[in-house]
């Protein structure tokens, strides 16, 4: 028998990349690849890249420098190692990657992962292979489905891509250029994926897309379904206890999504809704096509539908032309909304985006100072939100053993980690936990009631 080949994937950035990495593993499994945690002993290393974060390209090239050493050592040991760069940096830079890093064998954009086996074979024969086009065919129809063992090994929570691409063209963002136009998968295909996951023990789904609430897939009735109707349909699938979605745009929050939060117990009351700035002037420069008041009204609609709902968001500080008054408007918005969590970043230019050509730059020192002020405010809100749970009883979906022996960790409806002392057979169950204390961002608590039949354990749900 031919021994299995070892595959190592390092993913950067968004949840979409985590999902894409799993689908690459599934696609390469029939070719004899099995995952390894070590790049040094891998036969194939894939860097699954993200172009959103600061200095993304530099991080990739730095990693490729380390991999060149590993590839040379493998060659001296008589073993061939292939290196592939995938994801949004691959899409954006294409042949420039192999020019700067000849160690790379394959460059593949996010729409062409289903071609990985043939690209690897082509690289073996021709020295390298590059594919960064936007193919007309839907890649999801060609990607291999995960095997039951692979699903169970990944745990009780899973991502499912329902939408890709973006038509918004925010001036700071490369996504429309690296992921293409908005495309939504048909409802029937999503349901197939979800049923397969549920049949193998998955209890919680996060529907993902670059602009997930712009979802407009074809329903089984031939009509175009919005995200809210899709969520309602998925909530009825046996075994699925929790639903989430990310990432949303304020302009695409429609009545069906608000109604889903009002009516669906499985839909968690925690929404990631990026705003980026609280200044209307900066929002216009970003081409966000909404104002700060528009955003506040969207938040109000959610809160009217469900009083226990909480929010996270994204913020960029130091966007070209941002004044102190603009920044103060962001602080005012954060203070008014009150977030359970948020992500904040200093602006960094992305080549090819309109904002990269803007001249009125904010100094690095000013960016650092503003980011520190914003993060201090966000951290205080997150701390207050977490502390408010101490002494209360909350439902926790248990995921896995914790680092401390005897502890099991799960997550609340708001994605807060919660640890209890318990047997591993509670994994896959939703159980009430009394929250006793908070250590940084994690809760410590105790199970409130005996485990009898609140939820089936993972081993029972999966049929294992």
N, C-alpha and C positions, 0 to 999 in steps of 0.2 A: 504494500500500500504506500502511496505517496504521503509523506508526512504533511500535516497542515502547515500553511504559511502564516506567519504572525503579522498582525495588523495593529498599528498604533495610530489613533486619531487624537489630535490636540485641537480642541475647539475654542474659539475666542468669541466673546460678544453675546449675542442675543439668544433667546430661547429657540428661535428658528434654527440656529446653528446646532443646538443640542439635538433637535429633532432630525435635522439633515444628517448629522453624524450617525445617528442610529440607522437611518435608512441606507447610508453608505455601507455600514456593517452588514445589513441584511442583503444588500445587492452583491457584496463580495463574498458572502458565506458560501454560495454555490460554487465559487471559484477555489474553495479550499482555504479561505482565510479565517483565522480565529483571532480575537482581540488579545492584546497584551498591554500591560500597564507601562512597559518600558520601551522607549524608542530605540535604545541601543541594540536590543536583540530582535528588532522587528525586521521583517522582509519588505514591508511597505509602511511608510510613515506618511500620513496625510495631515497637513496643516489646514484646518477648516477656519478660514479667516473672516474677520469683520472689519468694515471700513468706517464704522461710525465713531469708534472711540479715538481719542487723541493718539497720534503717532502710531497708528495701526500698522502702516507699511514698515516702519522702522523695526517694530517688534517682530514682524515676520522675517525680515532679512537677518535680524540678529539670531533668531532661532535657526534659520537656514545655515548660518555660519557654524553653529554647534552641530547641526546634522551633517554637515560636510565632513567633520572630523569622524563622526560615527560611521558614515558611509565608507570613508577611507579605511577605517579599522576593520569593518566587515569585509571589505575587498581583500585586505591582507590575510584575513582568516579564511578566504576562499568562499565567501558568501556574498551574494548579490543583494543589495538593498535599493529599493526604488523610493523616490520622494515625490510626493504630489502636493501642489498648492491648490486648494479649493476655496470656494466662497467668494465674498464680495471683493476682496483685494485681488483675487485671481481675475474676476470679471473686469475690474477697473484697469488693471495694469497689464494683463495678458503677456505678450512676448517680452515686455520689459523685465518680467520676473526672471525668465531664463537668461536674458542678457546680463542681468546683475548677479544672478546666482545660477551658473551653469550646472550646479549639482542637481537642479530640479529636473525630473523626468517628465512630469505631467502637470499641466495647468488646466483646471476645469472650472467653469463657472457654475453658479448654483442651479441653472436650468438643465444641466447636462450630466448629473450624477449617474443617471441610468446607463451612461456610456462608459463608465469607469473601466469595466473589464476589457472592452476593446481598446480603450485608450492606453491601458497598461501594456497590452500586447503590442500595440503600435509602437510604443516607446521602446520596447525590447528590441524591435526590429529596426527602427529608424533613429533611435537615440533620444527622441522626445516626442511628446504629443501635446497639442494645445487645442482646446475647444472652449471658446467664450462667446459663442453665438447665442441668440435667443431662438431656439428651435420652435417651429410651428406646433409640433406635437406636444401634448401635455405629458410632462415627465412622470406624473403620478401613475399614469397607465402602464408604465414600463418598470417602475421600481419594484424590486422583489419585496414580498410581504414578510414580516418577521415570523420566525418559527415560534410555536408555543413556549418552548423552553426559554427563548430569548425574551419574550414578553414577561414571563414570570421572573426572570433574573433581573429585569429592570425595575421591578417593584410595583407598588399599588397605584402610583401616579404616572400619567403619561401625557405627552403632548400629541396633538393631532393638527396638522396644518389644514386649514380650511380655505385660506386665501393667501395669495402672494402678490408682491408688487405694490406700487403706489402711483397714483395719478396726481398727488397734491403738489409736488415740486416746491417744497420748502427750500428757500435759497441756500440753506446750510447743509442740505442732505444729499447724499449720493444714491440713496435707495432706488429712485426711479431709473437711474442709469445702470445700476448693478443688478437689480432684481426685475426691472421691466415694469410694464403696465399692470394694473390691477386685474387679477384673474381669480375667479372663485370656482372651487371644485363643486361638482354636482352633489346634491344631498345624498343620493343613493350610494355614491362612492364613500362619502364620509361615514354613513351608517354602517357600511361593510367593515370599515376600519374599526369603528367603535365597538361593534358587536364582537369582533375578533379579540379586541383588548379585554372587553368585559368577560368573555368566556374564559379568559386566562388570568383572571384575578385582579384586573385593574378596577379601582374603585373611584378614582378621581381623574377627570379629564381637564386639560387646559387647551382650548381651541386657540390656535395661534395664526397670526398673519401680520405682515407689515402694517396693514390697515384693517384689522380684523373686523371692525364693525362696519366696514364698507362691503362686507360679504353680500353677494347677490347671486347665489348659485341656483341652478335649475332644480326645482323640486320634483317629486314623483308625480305631481299633478300637472307638470308642464309649465307651472308658473314660476316666476322668479321669487325666491324666498330671501327675506332679510335675516340677519343674525338672530334676532329675537325668536323668529319662528323656528329656525334650526335648533336653537337651544331648547325650546319647548319639545321638539321631536326627540332630541337626544335624552332629555330628562326621563322619558318613558322607557328607555332601554333597561331591562333588568340587570342589576349589578352595579350600575353607575349611581353612586351616592352623591358625588359632588361635581359641579361644573364651574369652570372659570374660563376667561378669555383674555387675550392680550396680543397686541397693543392697540388701543383705540384712539380715534381722532375726535375731538369735540364736535366737528361739523357733521359727523356721521352717526350721532346718537339720535335714533328715531323712536317713535312711539312704541314699536314692537319690542325694542330693547328695554325701555322703561317698564313696560308691562311684564316682561319676563322677570325682571327683578322684583316686581310686586307679587307675582303669582307663583314662581317656581321655588320651592323649598330647596331644591338641589343646587340652585344657582347661588354661589357664595356672594355675600354682601361686601365685596372688596373689589374696587374698580381702579385699574391703572389708566389714568386719563391725562396724558402729557399736555401741558400748556406752554412750556418753554420760557415765557416771560409774562409779567403783569402789566407791561407797558404797551398801549395800543400802537404807539409809534414804532416800537421794535417789532411787535407782532406783524405790522404791515411790511416792515423791511424783511422780515422772515417769510413773507407770503403765506402766513398761516390762514388767512381768510376768515378769522374770527377776532373779536375784541375780547378784552378782559371781562366785560359785562356779559357777552355771549357765553363765555365759559362759566361765569357765576350762575347764570340762568340754567345751564345744563346741570350743574351740581345741584341746584335747587330742585330740578325735576326728579333726579335720582332720590334725593332725600325725602321728597314728598311721597314717592312710591314706597320707600322702605327706610324707616327711621334709623335702623341700626347700621346703615351702609357707611363704609369708610373708603378713603381714597389714597392713592399714591400718584405721583406725577414725575415729570422730567423738567429740568430747568437748565438753561444755558445762560451763563453770566459772561459779560464782556463781548457780546455780539457787536460787530462793527457799528460804531456810532452810539453805543449805549452810554447815556449820561448818568450822573448820580441820581437825577430825578427819575429816570427810567428804572434804575435799579431799586429805588425806594418804592416804586409802584409794584415791583415784584414782591418785595418784602410785605407790602400791604396786602397783596392778594394771598400770600401764604398765611398771613395772620388771620385773614378773614375766613379762608376755607378751613384751615386746620387739617393737616395731613397725618395719616397713620405712618407714612413712610414717603420718601421721595429720593430721586436720584438727581444730582446736580453736577455740572461739568463746566469747565472753562471752555469758551469757544476756541476751536481750532479749525483752520481752513481746510477744506477738502478740494483738491484740484478738480477743476471742471464744473464746480458749483458756482452760481452767481455771486454768492457771498465772498468767495475767494478773491474776487476782483474789487471788492469794496475797499475804500482807502482809509476811512476814518477809524483806525484801529484803537482799541483800548490797551493801555500799557500792561505788560505782564504783572507788574506790582499791583496795579489797580484790580486786575482780574483776581489775583490771589486774595486780596483783601476782601473783595465782594463775595467770593466763594466762601471764605471763612465765615463771614457774617450770615450768609444764607444758610450754610450747613449748621451753624449754631442754632438758628431758629428752627430748622427742620428737626434737628436732633432733640430739641426741647419738646417739640410736639409729639414726636415718636415716643419719647420717654414717658410723657404724660399719658398718651394713649395706652401704652403697655402697663403702666402702673395702675391704671383704672381697673384693670382686670383682676388685680390681686384681691383675694377674698371671694371672688365670684366663681360660679360653676359654668364651664364652657364645654362644648362638644369638641373632641379631638379625634382626628383620623390618624390612627397609629400606623407608622411607615416601616420602622426598622429598629434593630437594637442600637442603643446609643453607645458612646465610647465607654461610659462607666459601666462595669459589670452589673447586670441585673436591671438596668434601666432600658426602657423602650421610649423612643421619641416619635412624636407625631406633630401635626400642625392644626392650629385652630382655623376657624373660618377666615381669619385675617392673615394666614400664613405665618403666624408666630410659632416657633418651635416650643413644644411642651414635653417635659420629661417626667416619667413616673416609674416607680419600681413595680415591675410586673413580669409575668411570664411572656415568652415570645408569641404565644398563641393569640394574643390580642392584636397582632399585626393584621391590618386589613379591616379592623372594626372601628366604628365610631362610638366612643364612650364618653360619658360625662366626667370631667376632671375638675376638682376644686383647686384653684390656683393659689398656692401658698406663698411663693416668692418669685422674684425676678433676678436673674443673673445676666447682666448685660442685656442681650436681646432674647433670652430664652427663659421660659417659665419652668418652675419646679412645682409639682402638684401631686395629688393623690386621686386614685379612682374613687368615685363617689358611691357607686352601686356595684353589686356583683355583676360579672360579665354575662350572665345568663341571657342569651338570645337577643341582645340589642341589635347585633349585626352578625352575619356569618363571618367566621375567620377566613383568612386568605386561603388556607389550605382547602377549606370547604368550598369557597366561592370559585376557586380555580379548578376544582375537581381533581386536584393532585392527591 
